[in-house]
Amino acid sequence: MEKKTKEIKLPMDFNPGTQKYEPILPLRKTREKVKIDIKPIIILIIALLILFGGFLLALKYNLFN
């Protein structure tokens, strides 16, 4: 039983530097870079820290009783 090999036909392009035809190789696909705006995240973290600090102060001075 012989294995069949698949021949891949690549598009050829003339390279004037080497004076011969060379295959055009497909570029590797990369993931798109997702741009994240960090300013709202920092504001949210600061707001949460302020709320948490106020909650701790309220617990310390028994403001919930």
Stockholm file with secondary structure:
# STOCKHOLM 1.0

chainA/1-65         MEKKTKEIKLPMDFNPGTQKYEPILPLRKTREKVKIDIKPIIILIIALLILFGGFLLALKYNLFN
#=GR chainA/1-65 SS CCCCCCCCCCCEEEETTTTEEEECCCCCCCCCCCCCCCHHHHHHHHHHHHHHHHHHHHHHTTTTC
#=GC SS_cons        CCCCCCCCCCCEEEETTTTEEEECCCCCCCCCCCCCCCHHHHHHHHHHHHHHHHHHHHHHTTTTC
//
